[in-house]
Amino acid sequence: MRLALALISLAAASCAWAQESRVVLKDAPGKDKVMQCVACHSLDYIQMNSHFLDKAGWTASVNKMINVFGAPIPKEDVDTIATYLAENYGKPRGPYRSSRFP
């Protein structure tokens, strides 16, 4: 019985894992510094927050990772990381414009 439950759990986990997409960061200056983030979490975090954070938001987020969670990122890399994230994954600039409301 235990073996059957273990096999069912393994099969379910394999299906869930197979459905996950692999995040590949855009090639741009600073990407190498951003790769330090995977020491603590997946790169999905970047995509999840990209719609909300501008450079100030990314800077605050990186500083929080360092100061609160103890991320092993040198302080001198914060600006490079925040700039990369803001330029490549930052919230859209300007007011929201819908094609229905010019």
N, C-alpha and C positions, 0 to 999 in steps of 0.2 A: 504493500500500500504506500509506504513512504517513497519507494522508488518511483511509483507512478506519479505521485504528487510532485516529486522533484523533476521528473521529465516534463510534466505539464507546465510547471513554473519556468523551466528552461526554455521550452518552446515559446511561451508567451513573451518572455524577455527578449528572445531572439527576434520575434516579429516586431516588437516595439523598437528595438535597436535598428532593425533594417529600415524602418520608416523615417529615422532621423536623417536630416540632411547635413552634409558637412559644410561648415562655414569656411569660405576661403576669402581672406582679406584682399582688398584691392592693392595692387602694387603702387606704392607712392612713398615719398620720403617719410620716414618715421615708422614704417611697418615693422622693422626689426625691433624697435623699442616696444611696440604694442604687443608683440609676441610674448613679452614677459608676463602678460596677463594670464596666459594659459597655465601658469604655475598654480593658480588658485581656482580658476573657473573656465568654462567653455567660452568660445567666441560668440555663442548665441546671445550672450548678454549685450554685445555691441549692437546687434540687429534689433533686439528688443527695445533698446533705449534710443536708437538713432532718430526716431521721430520726435523726441522730446528735448534732447540736449543740444545746446549750442556750445561754443568753446568754453564759456564760463561754467556751464553745467558739467561738461566733460572734465574740466579742471577740478571742480569740486568732487566729482565722482572718483577720479584717480587719487586725489588727496585723501578722501575717505577710505579708500582701499588700503592706502599706506598707513595712515594715522590710526584708524579704528580697527581694521582687520589685520594689520601687520604685513601687508603685501611686500615682498622683497624687491621693491622698485626704488632705484636711487632718485632722490628729490630732483636732481638735475635733468631727469628724463620726463618729468611731469609735463612741461610745456610742449615738448616734442610729441608726446603721446596725445595730449589734448588737441593740439593743432591737427595732427593726422586724423583723429576721430571726428573733429568738427568739420574738416574739409571733405572727408570721405563718407562720414556717417552722421553728420550733424543734422539738426532739424532744418527743414526747408526755410530759406530766408524770405522775408516779405510777407504781406498779408495773403491769406488763403483766397484764391480766386476759383470760383466754380464756373464752368461753361454756361450754367443756367443763369448766373447772376453776374453780368459783365461789370 
